[in-house]
Amino acid sequence: GGHPTPLVVPPADLTAQVVREAYPDLNVPFHARWRHFAVEGRDLWAERDKPWTDPKDEARAAFDLAITSVLLDAGAGPAWRYRDAATGAELGRSEGLGVASLRLFESGALSAERGDPLRADALTRVDPGVLANAFQVTDDNPLVGLEGRAALLRRLGEAVGRPGALFDLMAARAVGGKLPAPAILEVLLDALGPIWPGRLSLGGVPLGDCWRHPAIKRDDPTDGLVPIHKLSQWLSYSLIEPL
């Protein structure tokens, strides 16, 4: 009798196996927000017409898209789905939020200029109704946290005006055409610290995703503070490609 012993694959071996199956050449793409704009073999951002002649204008638009999209990526809940008319895909969770936020951006709903839809400089007027319409929310297709998502985009608009302006702040820190990677996160933390509600501040500076833990011992005002910044790090990673 008895049951056969299940084969347990060590997590590192399983990870290596999955990576090699998916990417035999080991050329693994960035785990950035841009991967969620690819659906059924189509890269929706890459395939669209680009109206810009100046690559810096394209970078600013890409920053507008990536930053608003990442900030809209909080948990969607298990019931919500997005049906993309152009591809016929039906997507949930991060994948659905990614495509829905791309379509929101493309629609011009975030732009202050009717003739220039691919920009996000009208964030202060975003309300839950705008997002409910863009994200196909109904009683049968509920999305968690519409009010909070809209409020976050409004605070983003109040803090930075247009997210694409952060491209120029980062570009100004490049030396000889090279940007130190920490500068990406530093600019984001400086610019986006004020948008998070109810967070800690130090000397009047809002700290964002930073929390207290008694095990952290410092001989300065940062005593007891733990910086997390997971979302900001993913956002930093997602800005490397347009940079």
Long-range contacts (C-beta under 8 A, 24 or more apart in sequence): 30-237, 30-238, 30-240, 30-241, 31-237, 32-66, 32-234, 32-237, 32-238, 32-240, 32-241, 33-66, 33-69, 33-70, 33-73, 33-98, 33-234, 33-235, 33-238, 34-66, 34-238, 34-241, 36-69, 36-94, 36-95, 36-97, 36-98, 36-99, 37-98, 37-99, 37-102, 39-84, 39-87, 39-89, 39-91, 39-95, 39-99, 40-87, 40-89, 42-87, 44-86, 44-87, 44-99, 44-102, 45-102, 48-106, 51-118, 56-167, 56-168, 56-171, 58-242, 59-164, 59-167, 59-242, 59-243, 60-119, 60-162, 60-164, 60-165, 60-167, 60-168, 61-118, 61-119, 61-164, 62-241, 62-242, 63-163, 63-164, 63-166, 63-167, 63-239, 63-242, 64-105, 64-110, 64-118, 64-119, 64-120, 64-121, 64-162, 64-163, 64-164, 65-101, 65-102, 65-105, 65-118, 65-120, 66-235, 66-238, 66-239, 66-242, 67-120, 67-156, 67-163, 67-166, 67-235, 67-239, 68-101, 68-104, 68-105, 68-110, 68-120, 68-123, 68-153, 68-156, 68-163, 69-97, 69-98, 69-101, 69-102, 69-105, 70-231, 70-234, 70-235, 70-238, 71-149, 71-152, 71-153, 71-156, 71-195, 71-231, 71-235, 72-97, 72-100, 72-101, 72-131, 72-149, 72-152, 72-153, 73-97, 73-98, 73-101, 73-231, 74-144, 74-145, 74-148, 74-149, 75-144, 75-145, 76-143, 76-144, 77-142, 77-143, 77-144, 79-141, 79-142, 80-135, 80-137, 80-141, 80-142, 80-143, 80-144, 81-136, 81-141, 82-135, 82-136, 83-136, 97-135, 100-134, 100-135, 100-136, 101-134, 103-134, 104-130, 104-131, 104-134, 104-135, 107-134, 109-134, 110-153, 119-162, 119-164, 120-162, 120-163, 120-164, 121-157, 121-161, 121-162, 121-164, 122-157, 123-153, 123-154, 123-156, 123-157, 123-162, 123-163, 124-154, 124-157, 124-158, 125-154, 126-150, 126-153, 126-154, 126-157, 151-197, 152-195, 155-194, 155-195, 155-197, 156-192, 156-195, 158-195, 159-191, 159-192, 159-194, 159-195, 160-191, 160-192, 166-191, 167-242, 167-243, 170-239, 170-243, 171-243, 179-243, 181-236, 184-236, 184-239, 184-240, 184-243, 185-229, 185-232, 185-233, 185-236, 188-232, 188-235, 188-236, 188-239, 189-229, 189-232, 192-232, 200-225, 208-232
